[in-house]
Amino acid sequence: MQRMGMMIGLNGDKVAEYKRLHAAVWPKILALISSCNIRNYTIFLREPENILFGTWEYHGTDFDADMARMAADPKNKEWWDVCMPCQVPLETRAPGEWWAMMDEVFHLD
């Protein structure tokens, strides 16, 4: 298992919409996330800065392949079409990233 984290900005005018969307995530999206070997997935919001922090455990063996499968899923593309306009990617993110991935520097069970 690998713990992972990422962050992104949230458009201040879209906070309520983003919360509404994530209070009722589509069942097919939840199933897709699980089928891509992601467990214990949480998104936190820091206001008033409007920074989202996502963290999860990856239980698979090929993260890139699982993420490619997720990205190719038609229902997931629809989900991203409604979520992405709410988000503001960090200017410092790596090329090809939407959410900026983070390095784990500490963990305690």
PyMOL commands that place a pseudoatom at each C-alpha (Angstrom):
pseudoatom trace, name=CA, resn=MET, resi=1, chain=A, elem=C, hetatm=0, pos=[0.000, 0.000, 0.000]
pseudoatom trace, name=CA, resn=GLN, resi=2, chain=A, elem=C, hetatm=0, pos=[1.193, 3.500, -0.827]
pseudoatom trace, name=CA, resn=ARG, resi=3, chain=A, elem=C, hetatm=0, pos=[-0.207, 6.654, 0.809]
pseudoatom trace, name=CA, resn=MET, resi=4, chain=A, elem=C, hetatm=0, pos=[-0.571, 9.519, -1.647]
pseudoatom trace, name=CA, resn=GLY, resi=5, chain=A, elem=C, hetatm=0, pos=[-1.555, 13.177, -1.530]
pseudoatom trace, name=CA, resn=MET, resi=6, chain=A, elem=C, hetatm=0, pos=[-2.355, 16.015, -3.899]
pseudoatom trace, name=CA, resn=MET, resi=7, chain=A, elem=C, hetatm=0, pos=[-3.588, 19.595, -3.819]
pseudoatom trace, name=CA, resn=ILE, resi=8, chain=A, elem=C, hetatm=0, pos=[-5.313, 22.144, -6.020]
pseudoatom trace, name=CA, resn=GLY, resi=9, chain=A, elem=C, hetatm=0, pos=[-7.002, 25.509, -5.664]
pseudoatom trace, name=CA, resn=LEU, resi=10, chain=A, elem=C, hetatm=0, pos=[-10.767, 25.947, -5.626]
pseudoatom trace, name=CA, resn=ASN, resi=11, chain=A, elem=C, hetatm=0, pos=[-12.501, 28.859, -7.336]
pseudoatom trace, name=CA, resn=GLY, resi=12, chain=A, elem=C, hetatm=0, pos=[-14.025, 30.973, -4.556]
pseudoatom trace, name=CA, resn=ASP, resi=13, chain=A, elem=C, hetatm=0, pos=[-17.232, 31.373, -6.542]
pseudoatom trace, name=CA, resn=LYS, resi=14, chain=A, elem=C, hetatm=0, pos=[-17.586, 27.584, -6.863]
pseudoatom trace, name=CA, resn=VAL, resi=15, chain=A, elem=C, hetatm=0, pos=[-17.077, 26.438, -3.257]
pseudoatom trace, name=CA, resn=ALA, resi=16, chain=A, elem=C, hetatm=0, pos=[-20.768, 25.717, -2.636]
pseudoatom trace, name=CA, resn=GLU, resi=17, chain=A, elem=C, hetatm=0, pos=[-21.099, 23.863, -5.949]
pseudoatom trace, name=CA, resn=TYR, resi=18, chain=A, elem=C, hetatm=0, pos=[-18.008, 21.755, -5.261]
pseudoatom trace, name=CA, resn=LYS, resi=19, chain=A, elem=C, hetatm=0, pos=[-19.307, 20.832, -1.812]
pseudoatom trace, name=CA, resn=ARG, resi=20, chain=A, elem=C, hetatm=0, pos=[-22.712, 19.960, -3.285]
pseudoatom trace, name=CA, resn=LEU, resi=21, chain=A, elem=C, hetatm=0, pos=[-21.124, 17.727, -5.946]
pseudoatom trace, name=CA, resn=HIS, resi=22, chain=A, elem=C, hetatm=0, pos=[-19.013, 15.879, -3.399]
pseudoatom trace, name=CA, resn=ALA, resi=23, chain=A, elem=C, hetatm=0, pos=[-21.884, 15.433, -0.965]
pseudoatom trace, name=CA, resn=ALA, resi=24, chain=A, elem=C, hetatm=0, pos=[-23.471, 13.195, -3.606]
pseudoatom trace, name=CA, resn=VAL, resi=25, chain=A, elem=C, hetatm=0, pos=[-20.708, 11.694, -5.740]
pseudoatom trace, name=CA, resn=TRP, resi=26, chain=A, elem=C, hetatm=0, pos=[-22.187, 9.583, -8.535]
pseudoatom trace, name=CA, resn=PRO, resi=27, chain=A, elem=C, hetatm=0, pos=[-22.236, 5.869, -7.624]
pseudoatom trace, name=CA, resn=LYS, resi=28, chain=A, elem=C, hetatm=0, pos=[-20.407, 4.889, -10.834]
pseudoatom trace, name=CA, resn=ILE, resi=29, chain=A, elem=C, hetatm=0, pos=[-17.579, 7.267, -9.905]
pseudoatom trace, name=CA, resn=LEU, resi=30, chain=A, elem=C, hetatm=0, pos=[-17.286, 5.782, -6.434]
pseudoatom trace, name=CA, resn=ALA, resi=31, chain=A, elem=C, hetatm=0, pos=[-17.165, 2.290, -7.934]
pseudoatom trace, name=CA, resn=LEU, resi=32, chain=A, elem=C, hetatm=0, pos=[-14.546, 3.361, -10.481]
pseudoatom trace, name=CA, resn=ILE, resi=33, chain=A, elem=C, hetatm=0, pos=[-12.319, 4.855, -7.789]
pseudoatom trace, name=CA, resn=SER, resi=34, chain=A, elem=C, hetatm=0, pos=[-12.494, 1.607, -5.825]
pseudoatom trace, name=CA, resn=SER, resi=35, chain=A, elem=C, hetatm=0, pos=[-11.873, -0.513, -8.926]
pseudoatom trace, name=CA, resn=CYS, resi=36, chain=A, elem=C, hetatm=0, pos=[-8.712, 1.527, -9.568]
pseudoatom trace, name=CA, resn=ASN, resi=37, chain=A, elem=C, hetatm=0, pos=[-7.293, 0.319, -6.242]
pseudoatom trace, name=CA, resn=ILE, resi=38, chain=A, elem=C, hetatm=0, pos=[-7.881, 3.526, -4.294]
pseudoatom trace, name=CA, resn=ARG, resi=39, chain=A, elem=C, hetatm=0, pos=[-9.015, 3.200, -0.685]
pseudoatom trace, name=CA, resn=ASN, resi=40, chain=A, elem=C, hetatm=0, pos=[-9.499, 5.570, 2.230]
pseudoatom trace, name=CA, resn=TYR, resi=41, chain=A, elem=C, hetatm=0, pos=[-9.845, 8.561, -0.136]
pseudoatom trace, name=CA, resn=THR, resi=42, chain=A, elem=C, hetatm=0, pos=[-10.565, 11.933, 1.456]
pseudoatom trace, name=CA, resn=ILE, resi=43, chain=A, elem=C, hetatm=0, pos=[-10.642, 15.503, 0.158]
pseudoatom trace, name=CA, resn=PHE, resi=44, chain=A, elem=C, hetatm=0, pos=[-10.204, 18.359, 2.634]
pseudoatom trace, name=CA, resn=LEU, resi=45, chain=A, elem=C, hetatm=0, pos=[-10.964, 22.032, 1.983]
pseudoatom trace, name=CA, resn=ARG, resi=46, chain=A, elem=C, hetatm=0, pos=[-9.048, 24.893, 3.605]
pseudoatom trace, name=CA, resn=GLU, resi=47, chain=A, elem=C, hetatm=0, pos=[-11.052, 28.109, 3.620]
pseudoatom trace, name=CA, resn=PRO, resi=48, chain=A, elem=C, hetatm=0, pos=[-10.706, 31.045, 3.097]
pseudoatom trace, name=CA, resn=GLU, resi=49, chain=A, elem=C, hetatm=0, pos=[-7.666, 30.172, 0.978]
pseudoatom trace, name=CA, resn=ASN, resi=50, chain=A, elem=C, hetatm=0, pos=[-9.777, 27.659, -0.960]
pseudoatom trace, name=CA, resn=ILE, resi=51, chain=A, elem=C, hetatm=0, pos=[-7.124, 24.961, -1.183]
pseudoatom trace, name=CA, resn=LEU, resi=52, chain=A, elem=C, hetatm=0, pos=[-8.203, 21.339, -1.645]
pseudoatom trace, name=CA, resn=PHE, resi=53, chain=A, elem=C, hetatm=0, pos=[-6.041, 18.545, -0.240]
pseudoatom trace, name=CA, resn=GLY, resi=54, chain=A, elem=C, hetatm=0, pos=[-6.737, 14.976, -1.328]
pseudoatom trace, name=CA, resn=THR, resi=55, chain=A, elem=C, hetatm=0, pos=[-5.254, 11.914, 0.316]
pseudoatom trace, name=CA, resn=TRP, resi=56, chain=A, elem=C, hetatm=0, pos=[-5.736, 8.189, -0.285]
pseudoatom trace, name=CA, resn=GLU, resi=57, chain=A, elem=C, hetatm=0, pos=[-4.151, 4.773, -0.072]
pseudoatom trace, name=CA, resn=TYR, resi=58, chain=A, elem=C, hetatm=0, pos=[-3.200, 3.071, -3.320]
pseudoatom trace, name=CA, resn=HIS, resi=59, chain=A, elem=C, hetatm=0, pos=[-3.440, -0.726, -3.077]
pseudoatom trace, name=CA, resn=GLY, resi=60, chain=A, elem=C, hetatm=0, pos=[-2.577, -1.661, -6.651]
pseudoatom trace, name=CA, resn=THR, resi=61, chain=A, elem=C, hetatm=0, pos=[0.627, -2.503, -8.491]
pseudoatom trace, name=CA, resn=ASP, resi=62, chain=A, elem=C, hetatm=0, pos=[0.503, -0.063, -11.442]
pseudoatom trace, name=CA, resn=PHE, resi=63, chain=A, elem=C, hetatm=0, pos=[-0.710, 3.391, -10.447]
pseudoatom trace, name=CA, resn=ASP, resi=64, chain=A, elem=C, hetatm=0, pos=[-0.151, 4.914, -13.897]
pseudoatom trace, name=CA, resn=ALA, resi=65, chain=A, elem=C, hetatm=0, pos=[-2.226, 2.193, -15.580]
pseudoatom trace, name=CA, resn=ASP, resi=66, chain=A, elem=C, hetatm=0, pos=[-5.024, 2.525, -13.039]
pseudoatom trace, name=CA, resn=MET, resi=67, chain=A, elem=C, hetatm=0, pos=[-5.083, 6.313, -13.488]
pseudoatom trace, name=CA, resn=ALA, resi=68, chain=A, elem=C, hetatm=0, pos=[-5.111, 5.929, -17.289]
pseudoatom trace, name=CA, resn=ARG, resi=69, chain=A, elem=C, hetatm=0, pos=[-8.085, 3.580, -16.988]
pseudoatom trace, name=CA, resn=MET, resi=70, chain=A, elem=C, hetatm=0, pos=[-9.850, 6.072, -14.744]
pseudoatom trace, name=CA, resn=ALA, resi=71, chain=A, elem=C, hetatm=0, pos=[-9.135, 8.964, -17.134]
pseudoatom trace, name=CA, resn=ALA, resi=72, chain=A, elem=C, hetatm=0, pos=[-10.463, 6.980, -20.119]
pseudoatom trace, name=CA, resn=ASP, resi=73, chain=A, elem=C, hetatm=0, pos=[-13.767, 6.072, -18.471]
pseudoatom trace, name=CA, resn=PRO, resi=74, chain=A, elem=C, hetatm=0, pos=[-16.664, 7.956, -20.166]
pseudoatom trace, name=CA, resn=LYS, resi=75, chain=A, elem=C, hetatm=0, pos=[-18.600, 8.518, -16.925]
pseudoatom trace, name=CA, resn=ASN, resi=76, chain=A, elem=C, hetatm=0, pos=[-15.467, 9.817, -15.245]
pseudoatom trace, name=CA, resn=LYS, resi=77, chain=A, elem=C, hetatm=0, pos=[-14.971, 12.259, -18.117]
pseudoatom trace, name=CA, resn=GLU, resi=78, chain=A, elem=C, hetatm=0, pos=[-18.486, 13.556, -17.413]
pseudoatom trace, name=CA, resn=TRP, resi=79, chain=A, elem=C, hetatm=0, pos=[-17.639, 13.868, -13.705]
pseudoatom trace, name=CA, resn=TRP, resi=80, chain=A, elem=C, hetatm=0, pos=[-14.457, 15.787, -14.477]
pseudoatom trace, name=CA, resn=ASP, resi=81, chain=A, elem=C, hetatm=0, pos=[-16.430, 18.049, -16.834]
pseudoatom trace, name=CA, resn=VAL, resi=82, chain=A, elem=C, hetatm=0, pos=[-18.535, 19.238, -13.884]
pseudoatom trace, name=CA, resn=CYS, resi=83, chain=A, elem=C, hetatm=0, pos=[-15.722, 19.314, -11.286]
pseudoatom trace, name=CA, resn=MET, resi=84, chain=A, elem=C, hetatm=0, pos=[-12.810, 20.794, -13.210]
pseudoatom trace, name=CA, resn=PRO, resi=85, chain=A, elem=C, hetatm=0, pos=[-14.400, 24.230, -13.794]
pseudoatom trace, name=CA, resn=CYS, resi=86, chain=A, elem=C, hetatm=0, pos=[-14.510, 24.581, -9.999]
pseudoatom trace, name=CA, resn=GLN, resi=87, chain=A, elem=C, hetatm=0, pos=[-10.784, 23.943, -9.624]
pseudoatom trace, name=CA, resn=VAL, resi=88, chain=A, elem=C, hetatm=0, pos=[-7.771, 26.230, -10.015]
pseudoatom trace, name=CA, resn=PRO, resi=89, chain=A, elem=C, hetatm=0, pos=[-4.567, 24.260, -10.687]
pseudoatom trace, name=CA, resn=LEU, resi=90, chain=A, elem=C, hetatm=0, pos=[-1.423, 25.416, -8.900]
pseudoatom trace, name=CA, resn=GLU, resi=91, chain=A, elem=C, hetatm=0, pos=[1.007, 27.292, -11.126]
pseudoatom trace, name=CA, resn=THR, resi=92, chain=A, elem=C, hetatm=0, pos=[3.834, 25.177, -9.675]
pseudoatom trace, name=CA, resn=ARG, resi=93, chain=A, elem=C, hetatm=0, pos=[2.315, 21.806, -10.603]
pseudoatom trace, name=CA, resn=ALA, resi=94, chain=A, elem=C, hetatm=0, pos=[4.405, 19.435, -12.709]
pseudoatom trace, name=CA, resn=PRO, resi=95, chain=A, elem=C, hetatm=0, pos=[3.820, 19.234, -16.468]
pseudoatom trace, name=CA, resn=GLY, resi=96, chain=A, elem=C, hetatm=0, pos=[0.782, 17.091, -17.215]
pseudoatom trace, name=CA, resn=GLU, resi=97, chain=A, elem=C, hetatm=0, pos=[-0.682, 17.413, -13.709]
pseudoatom trace, name=CA, resn=TRP, resi=98, chain=A, elem=C, hetatm=0, pos=[-4.062, 18.946, -12.891]
pseudoatom trace, name=CA, resn=TRP, resi=99, chain=A, elem=C, hetatm=0, pos=[-3.903, 18.317, -9.140]
pseudoatom trace, name=CA, resn=ALA, resi=100, chain=A, elem=C, hetatm=0, pos=[-0.326, 18.802, -7.871]
pseudoatom trace, name=CA, resn=MET, resi=101, chain=A, elem=C, hetatm=0, pos=[1.027, 15.584, -6.381]
pseudoatom trace, name=CA, resn=MET, resi=102, chain=A, elem=C, hetatm=0, pos=[2.763, 15.729, -3.007]
pseudoatom trace, name=CA, resn=ASP, resi=103, chain=A, elem=C, hetatm=0, pos=[5.564, 13.805, -1.304]
pseudoatom trace, name=CA, resn=GLU, resi=104, chain=A, elem=C, hetatm=0, pos=[4.909, 12.134, 2.025]
pseudoatom trace, name=CA, resn=VAL, resi=105, chain=A, elem=C, hetatm=0, pos=[7.331, 13.436, 4.648]
pseudoatom trace, name=CA, resn=PHE, resi=106, chain=A, elem=C, hetatm=0, pos=[5.875, 11.910, 7.823]
pseudoatom trace, name=CA, resn=HIS, resi=107, chain=A, elem=C, hetatm=0, pos=[3.450, 9.188, 8.909]
pseudoatom trace, name=CA, resn=LEU, resi=108, chain=A, elem=C, hetatm=0, pos=[2.444, 7.663, 12.232]
pseudoatom trace, name=CA, resn=ASP, resi=109, chain=A, elem=C, hetatm=0, pos=[0.059, 4.720, 12.606]
for i in range(1, 109): cmd.bond("trace and resi %d" % i, "trace and resi %d" % (i + 1))
show_as sticks, trace
zoom trace
